Amino acid sequence: MDALSYKTISANKASTTKNWFVIDAEGQTLGRFASKVANILRGKHKPSFTPHADCGDYVIIINADKIRFTGNKLNDKEYKFFSGYPGGLRFEVAKDILVRRPTYVVEHAIKGMLPKNKLGSELFRNLHVYASAEHPHGAQQPKELKF
């Protein structure tokens, strides 16, 4: 057998095609939903997945304010915010954040499931989260994706 016929193909920006997907978050459980979206952003659903390259797709999430929490997490789950000053640590419950900033909860969950490096920051830029059913990305002709 010829040893040259077995080459590992490594994906890069030039060799990957990025698709646009729109996903409805209504009624989805936050953690399970976020892990599936993180896999799509990372590109793990593609056979040409390369760990060190951005080979994932663009994701548009609509109805982020209708995400679902299991158990009593809506009242118990706390998010931390630190001002940088002594005594500046603040806590806010998930129920209050969903009223004030409904997209933050979904973005925070997905960002925590991406790599903690420059690649993770680049992948996070491919995510677009909207609280309502409307989004301004109609020109990209996104495909609807259901879980």
C-alpha positions as CSV (number, residue, x, y, z in Angstrom):
1,M,0.0,0.0,0.0
2,D,1.0,3.5,-0.7
3,A,1.7,5.5,2.5
4,L,0.9,8.8,0.8
5,S,-2.7,7.9,0.2
6,Y,-3.5,8.2,4.0
7,K,-3.3,11.9,4.6
8,T,-5.0,13.7,7.5
9,I,-7.0,16.6,6.2
10,S,-7.0,19.6,8.5
11,A,-9.7,22.2,8.0
12,N,-8.9,25.9,7.9
13,K,-10.8,29.1,7.1
14,A,-10.3,28.7,3.3
15,S,-11.4,25.1,3.1
16,T,-14.6,25.3,5.3
17,T,-18.0,26.5,4.3
18,K,-20.0,28.2,7.0
19,N,-23.8,27.9,7.0
20,W,-26.4,30.0,8.8
21,F,-28.9,28.3,11.1
22,V,-31.8,29.8,13.0
23,I,-32.9,28.0,16.2
24,D,-36.0,28.6,18.3
25,A,-35.3,28.5,22.0
26,E,-38.9,28.5,23.1
27,G,-39.6,25.7,25.6
28,Q,-36.0,24.3,25.4
29,T,-34.1,23.5,28.6
30,L,-31.2,25.9,29.0
31,G,-28.2,23.6,29.6
32,R,-29.2,20.9,27.0
33,F,-29.9,23.6,24.5
34,A,-26.7,25.5,25.1
35,S,-24.5,22.3,24.7
36,K,-26.1,21.6,21.3
37,V,-25.6,25.1,20.1
38,A,-22.0,25.1,21.3
39,N,-21.3,22.0,19.2
40,I,-22.7,23.7,16.1
41,L,-20.6,26.9,16.8
42,R,-17.5,24.7,17.2
43,G,-18.2,22.6,14.1
44,K,-18.3,19.2,15.9
45,H,-21.3,18.2,13.8
46,K,-19.2,18.3,10.6
47,P,-16.9,15.4,9.4
48,S,-14.2,17.9,8.7
49,F,-14.0,19.1,12.4
50,T,-10.5,20.4,13.3
51,P,-10.0,21.4,17.0
52,H,-7.7,24.3,16.4
53,A,-9.7,26.0,13.6
54,D,-13.0,27.9,13.3
55,C,-15.0,25.4,11.2
56,G,-18.3,25.9,12.8
57,D,-21.5,27.6,11.6
58,Y,-23.3,30.9,12.3
59,V,-26.2,30.5,14.8
60,I,-29.2,32.8,15.2
61,I,-31.2,32.1,18.4
62,I,-34.7,33.5,18.6
63,N,-37.2,33.6,21.5
64,A,-34.4,33.6,24.1
65,D,-36.8,35.0,26.7
66,K,-38.9,31.8,26.5
67,I,-36.0,29.5,27.6
68,R,-37.0,26.9,30.2
69,F,-35.3,26.1,33.6
70,T,-35.9,22.8,35.3
71,G,-36.5,22.4,39.0
72,N,-36.3,25.6,41.0
73,K,-33.4,27.1,39.1
74,L,-35.4,30.1,38.0
75,N,-35.5,31.3,41.6
76,D,-32.3,29.8,42.9
77,K,-29.7,30.2,40.1
78,E,-27.5,33.2,40.8
79,Y,-25.3,35.1,38.4
80,K,-22.3,37.1,39.7
81,F,-21.3,40.6,38.6
82,F,-18.2,42.2,39.9
83,S,-17.6,45.9,39.6
84,G,-13.8,45.7,40.3
85,Y,-14.1,47.6,43.6
86,P,-13.9,46.2,47.1
87,G,-17.3,45.0,48.1
88,G,-18.5,45.3,44.5
89,L,-19.7,41.7,44.1
90,R,-23.4,41.6,43.1
91,F,-25.7,38.7,42.7
92,E,-28.8,38.5,40.5
93,V,-31.4,35.7,40.3
94,A,-32.2,34.2,36.8
95,K,-35.8,35.3,37.0
96,D,-34.7,39.0,37.4
97,I,-32.1,38.7,34.6
98,L,-34.7,37.2,32.2
99,V,-36.8,40.4,32.7
100,R,-33.9,42.9,32.5
101,R,-31.7,41.2,29.9
102,P,-33.3,38.1,28.4
103,T,-30.5,37.3,26.0
104,Y,-27.8,37.2,28.7
105,V,-28.8,33.9,30.2
106,V,-28.5,32.0,26.9
107,E,-25.3,33.8,25.9
108,H,-23.7,33.1,29.3
109,A,-24.5,29.4,29.1
110,I,-23.2,29.0,25.6
111,K,-20.0,31.0,26.2
112,G,-19.2,28.8,29.2
113,M,-19.3,25.7,26.9
114,L,-16.8,27.2,24.3
115,P,-13.0,27.0,24.6
116,K,-11.4,29.6,27.0
117,N,-9.0,31.0,24.5
118,K,-8.8,33.2,21.4
119,L,-10.6,30.6,19.4
120,G,-13.5,30.6,21.8
121,S,-13.8,34.4,21.5
122,E,-13.9,34.1,17.7
123,L,-16.5,31.3,17.9
124,F,-18.7,33.4,20.2
125,R,-18.8,36.2,17.6
126,N,-20.7,33.7,15.3
127,L,-23.6,33.6,17.8
128,H,-26.5,36.0,17.5
129,V,-29.2,35.9,20.2
130,Y,-32.6,37.7,20.1
131,A,-35.3,37.9,22.7
132,S,-38.2,38.0,20.2
133,A,-39.0,36.0,17.0
134,E,-37.6,38.6,14.7
135,H,-34.0,38.9,13.6
136,P,-32.2,41.1,11.0
137,H,-30.3,38.2,9.3
138,G,-32.9,37.4,6.6
139,A,-30.4,38.2,3.8
140,Q,-28.2,35.3,4.9
141,Q,-31.1,32.9,4.2
142,P,-30.6,30.9,7.4
143,K,-31.9,27.3,7.6
144,E,-34.2,26.4,10.5
145,L,-32.7,23.8,12.8
146,K,-34.8,21.9,15.3
147,F,-33.6,19.8,18.2
